[in-house]
């Protein structure tokens, strides 16, 4: 068992207080957006086995089978297949989508061949991997997720009574679902700057008035967007998406091509080990419209909110089912009885409430306070988990 020292990413949208509060630290006064736990080369966790701190990716690279287990290496390769995070949104993040595995490999190879530096602002593909993800709320968490049905998006726009939105509304009414959503999103993101500025300004004014008249109504999240990103075309893109509010313990799975944006709140996030993002607004960063339109899946669907289900044969474990094997998220809300965790696969445990005590088969004991995490190599032996009142999230793979 390895206690992890993790990196906090200070992205501008991060909460100033949420991650420090989780870690029991004083806020620095600067945004702290994501706490990364894993072996992504961009910010690998570190651990010390007696010879000084070592990045987790280097530790795994030195002995993949010993750290990940033969079954995981055979299935997923020699790197840790997932990246685990705490995400703390103080203001809205960019609206974004992630590529399929084939798209990521092709895009990464193309940008490498064209000599685009890995850290270049215009880079779309920073690694050759896809990035399906699961977000699970730790407190009330607001986001945008997936496309509204075209008729619903048209109704939302129509009620604003902005004449300049009429051409977009007409497309949403007249054309088939996929074609309508693609055309409207493409038109919005490709507008000439002057036309876009005028339309965003008029829409923002209407959104603010509607939200003021009904602070709990459907326009409230868009008023937040317009105040946080004045003049940003992402306001129009966001009107095409469903608003969802997760309660603590509820989750969303976001597969390749699903447009989404997180607005406010704190959550744990588990994803394939990638940092590939195609953006559609609410950001000063690069927006590659043609590539985004290739990646996005233009299908409308209501957000599928996940709630944990008991795991047969593992008392106390609750699983968030997802259609992918590279990561698996479950939760333990501990009572008086210790629980056993099998050691067939590599895993990271994160304590989000109380204090949890891990006891290995050899009698080694590791205590995790709130906000602390540990890496458990695939030893094949069980680990006991105890700590009445503690909540522990378990990130691993499905074998």
N, C-alpha and C positions, 0 to 999 in steps of 0.2 A: 504494500500500500504506500502510495507516494502523495504526500501533501503537495498541492500545487500552489505556485505563486503565479498570478495571472496579470495580464496587461489590461489596463483600461484605455479604450480608444476615446479621445476627446473630441468627437465630431460635434459640429456646431449645434445640432438639433438635440443634443443630450440634456437630460435633467441635471441641474446643479446639485441636487440633494439625494436623489433616490439610491444611486449606487453607494455613495458614502454612508448613507443610513443603513443599507444592507450589510456593509462591511464593518460597521461600528467605527467609522472614521469621521473626522471633521471635514466638511466640504471645503474645497479649495477656492470656491468662487467661480470656477470655470466649468463648462459643461462636461459631464462624464456620461458618455452615450452607451458604450458596450463594454462588458467584461468578457474577454475571450478565454475560453477553457478548451485546450486541445493542442493540436500539432500543426496548425496552419503556419507556413513559413512567414506570413506577414506579422504574426504576433504569437509565437508559440508559448505555451505555459512552460514554467521551469520547475524543476524538482531537484532535491539534493539527497543522494544516496550515500553521503559521507565524503565525497570528494569535491564538494562545491556545487553550486547551481549548474544544471545542465538543461538546455532546451529540450522539451519533450520530443520534438521531431528528430533531434539528433539521437536521443536515447532509443527511440524506436528504430531508426535507420541502422543503428549498430547491431540490433538483434530483433528483426521483425517477428520471427516465429516465437521467440521467447516472450516478447511483449504483447503481441497481438494474438498469438495462437495459430497453429497450422491451419485450422479451418477458416479463420478470418483472412489469412494471407492468401489461401487458395481462392477464396471467394471475391475478395475486394482488392488484393494487391498488398504491397509492403508499407503503405501509409495508413494512419488512422483515418477511417472513412468519413468521419463526421467532425463537425465543429459545434461546440456548445457555447452559448452566450447567455448573459443577462443583458437585456435591452431596456434602456430607460429613456423614453421619449418625452422631452420637455416641450417641444414644439413638433409640428408635423415633419416627417421624413419625406424624401422624394417619392413620387409615384414611380413604380418600377416593375419590371418583369425579369425573369431569369430564363436562360436558354435550356434546351434539351442537351443531353450528353453529346449527341452528334453535332448539334449547332456549336456547342462550346469547343469541341475538338477542332472543328473546321475554322471557327473564328479565331481561335488561339493560334493555329498554324498559319493562317493568313496574316495576322498582325505580326507574328514573329518573322515571317518571310519578308514583310514590308519594312522590317527594322524599326517598328514602333517601340520605344522603350517601355518596359513593364510598368513604370510609374508615370507614364505620360498622361496628361489630363484627357486626351482624346481616346485613350485605350478603352475598349469595351471588354476584352477578354484577358483577364490577368492570370488565368490558369485554364487547363483544358478539361474542366469538370463542370457538371451541371450543379444546380443549387436549389433543389426542392427543399422546403423548410416547414417546420412546425413551430407555431408561436403559442405559448401557454401563459395566460394572464396571472400575474401575482397580485395585482390590484385591478380596479376597473380600467379596462383598456379599450381605447377607441381606434378604429381603423377603417380603411376602405379596402374592399376585397371583391374582385371579380366584377364582371359587367352586369349592370342592370339590364332587364329586357328593354329593347329599344322603345317600346310604347311607354314604359315607366320613366325612362330617361327623358323622353319627349314631354311627358306630362310635367316632370320636375322643372324642365326649362320653360315650358309654356306658361306656367303659373308665375314666373318671374316677370312676364310682360316686357321683355326686352326685344324690340323689333329686330335687331341685328342677329338674334338667335334663330330667326325664322328659317333660313336656308338649312341649318343643321337639323331643326325639328322636322322639316319636310323630308329630309333623307331618312331620318329615323322612322317616319311613318310609311314611306313609300317602298323602301328596299327590304330584301330579306335580311334576317338577323345579322349574319356574319358580315355580309356586304355593307350593311348600314353602319355597324359599329366600326369596321375598318375605315370606311370612307370618312365618317365624322371625326374619328381620332386623327387620321392622317391630315384632314383639312385643318383641324384645330392647330396641330403642331407645325404645320407648314405655312401658316398665314404670314403675310408680309408684316413686318414689325409694327407699322403704324396701324394697320387694320386690327391686329391682335391687341395692341394696347388699348384702342378704343373699345373693343368688345369686352375685354377683361374689365375695364373700368366701369362700363355700364352694368355688366353682370355682377360685379362686386357690390355696387351700390344697391342693386335689387336684392341681392342675397342678404346684405346687412339689414335692410328694412324688413325683410321677411323673418329673419332670425330675431330681430328686436320685437316683432309682434308676437312671436311664438318661440321663446327661448329653448324649449324642449322639442321643437319641431324638426322637420327634415332638413332645414337649411342651416341649423346651428353648426354642424361640422364645416360647412363651406364658408360660413362667416369667420370661423377660426382660421381657415386657410387664407382667406382674403386679407385678414388683418396681419397674419404672419408673413405672407409672401405677396405684398401689394404689387399688382401688375403682372403676376406670374401666370403664364398660360396654363399651368397645372390646375387652376381653378376650373377651367372649362373641361379639361380631361377628367377631373374628379367627379363632375356631374354625371359622367357615364357609369360610375362605379357604385356598388352597394356600400352603404354605411353599416358597420357592425360594431356592437359594444359587447365585449366579453366581460363576464364576471370572473372573480378569482377562481382558478382551477379549470376554466373553459379554454378551449384551444381551437386553432384553425390550421389546417394543412394546406399549403400552397404549392401546387405542382408547377412544372415548367409552363411558361407562357401566361400564367394568371397575373393580370395587373393588380397591384395592391400598393397601399401606402399606410403607414402607421401614424396616427395622429397624436396620441397622448397615452401615457401609462407605462407600467413596468411589467416585464414578462421574461420568462426563460424562452430561449429560441434554440432549436436544434436543427441542423441542416447538413447536407453533404458538404464536404471539405472544400469550399469554393468561395470566391469573392467576386463572381461575375454578375454585373448589374447593368441592365439597359434602362435608362430613365425616361420619364414622360412628363417631367415638370416638378415644381416645388423644390428647385435646386439651382444653385449657380453653376453646377457641374455640367459636363458635356452631355448633350442629347443628340443621339444619332437616330434621326427619325426613320430612314429606310431600314436600318438594322432592327430597330425596335418593332417595326411593323412586320418584319419577318419572324420575330420571336414570339410576339403576342398571339395567343389563341383567342379568336373572336367568337366566343360562345358565352351567352348569358346564363347565369345560374345564381340561385340564392346561396349565400354563405352557409357552408355546412359546419355548424359549431359542434366540436367534439367534446365529449365529457368522458372522464376516465372510467374504464370498466375493470372489474376484478380479474386477476390473472389466475386461471385454474392451476392448482398445484403450488402456488406461491402465496401463502397467506399474507395479507396486508399490502400486496403490490397491486396498484391500479395502472392500467395501460392506456395510452392514447393510440388507438389503432391507425396506422397509415399504410398506404399501398407501396411501400418501399422497404428494402432490407438494409440499406446503408446506415440507417439510424433507427433507433427505437427509444421512445421516451416513456418512462413510467414514474410513478410517485408512491412514496411511502408516507403515510401519516401515522406516526408511531404511537403505540399505547404501551401497556405494561409488558407485553410479551416481545422478546427479541424476534427479529425476522432474519431469515437466511437468504443470501444472495448467491446464486451460482456463479462460478468463476470460469465458465466456458468461453467467454468472449471478453475483449477489452472493454472497460467502462470508466465513466467519470461520474462521481457522486457529488451532488451539490446540496448543502444544507441551507434551506431558506427560512427556517423557523426553529427556535429552540437550539439544542445541542445534541449531536448524534455521536455515538461511540461505535467504531468499527473494530471488530475483533477477528483476526485472521486465524486460519487453521493452525498456525504455529504459535498462537497465543499473543502475537503482536497486537497492540491496541493503538488506535488513532482516533482522537476526538476532533470532530468538526464543529466549530462554532458557526453561528449564523453568517452566511456569506462565504464560508470556506468550502473548498472542494478537494477531492482526491482522485488520483488515477489508480485503477486496479488493473494490473496486467492480467492476461488470460492464463491463470495458473491451473485452472481445472478444479480448484478447491473452493469450498463455500466460505463466505464471509458473513459473520453475524452483525446485524444492525440493531442497535438499541438506542433508547432515549425518549422516554415518555413526553409527549407533546411536541416532538420534533417533526419537521417535514423535510424529506429528502427526495430530490429528483435524481433519477438514474438514467444516464445516457449511455446507450450501448448499441450493438448491431443485432440483427436477426440472422441466425445461422440455420 
